[in-house]
Amino acid sequence: MTKAVVLFSGGLDSLLTVRILQAQGIEVIGLHLATPFQDPSPEAAQWAGKFGIEIVTRRFGREYLDMIANPRYGYGKALNPCIDCRIMMLRAAAELMSERGADFVATGEVAGQRPNSQKLHQLNLITRMSGLGGKLLRPLTAKTLPPTEMENSGLVDREKLFSYTGRSRTKLIRRAKADFGIHPIPQPSTGCLLAEKSFAPRLRDLLKRNPHPTLWDAEALRFGRHLWFDSRLKAVVSRREADGKQIVSHFHRSDRSPSILLTPENFMGPTVLLIASPDTEPFTDEDVALAGALLLRFSNPAKIARIGGPAEANLFRAPDAREVIQISPSGEAGRFRLIEEAACHCEPDGGAAETDSPEE
Ligand code: SF4
């Protein structure tokens, strides 16, 4: 039986690709790829269950960060190195193809659909650099491209492939519903933080200060407010309860960079993670005081006033090492600078970062 590996995100294009191949009697293995900035999609597993697709999930790690820091083909509108990323994905698919004895790789790419990676010359470049050559099939747009090995040999019936191009999805959606039983239609969101303009300043700042961040450093960018104090210290402050939980769980990872965690003890407020650059000394008492002042700065003053005594915080120098400390305001905390330029309320001299609404 002919077997194909399909890059399977769980979005409409990859799902339709799977269904087109299945309609030709081809067995499909869906390769579902996660990155430090894109989690596996629960929808992918749901569709796989519905249509009997075997899913193999793999996660890019360190090598993905190296690629992002220096992409050969540059970035899109945000900090999304889509061409390099697609090449990496296809190389992973080629590996799976040879591991599993599959005949070819297929993707849901459509010529001209995405400005950063699906112009015709970009598709050709991606094909060439992936090393797949004639073993890469794009069923949705195949009839606008030269026939592949699979079409020439009769392994795949070219007549049953398509010639979609451009950004409009109307015809794709109609076909997906009418001929391939896809309903409801998956949302087109990529779920990739790298494509979000508001995320780019955080990552750009991290790479500027640390060209070789660890996975832990990079994944810490996904939640909370990010503030830099100086070249040595950075803070992540939760905006809401879910952020706080993620920060605590991130601190519990064994691969964490030098960091301490502060949570309020006798009032409601945010969680503060203070991260030091790897080559520096352990945290000093001044650093701890600074983190405490920052915690107060992002807390609701009315709640602090109700304590009726000194504000206290739980200080964790390690996940299992808790001490309760008193914290107090300090003007130094005003030297923390919010990183997201778009949302930044810093004073013109780079001074105090005003809070958004204090955490409830
Ligand atoms: S949007 Fe993100 S996951 Fe998708 S190709 Fe671009 S960088 Fe890769």
Boltz pocket constraint, residues with backbone or C-beta under 6 A from the ligand:
constraints:
  - pocket:
      binder: B
      contacts: [[A, 38], [A, 79], [A, 80], [A, 81], [A, 82], [A, 83], [A, 85], [A, 86], [A, 117], [A, 190], [A, 192], [A, 193], [A, 194], [A, 195]]
      max_distance: 6.0
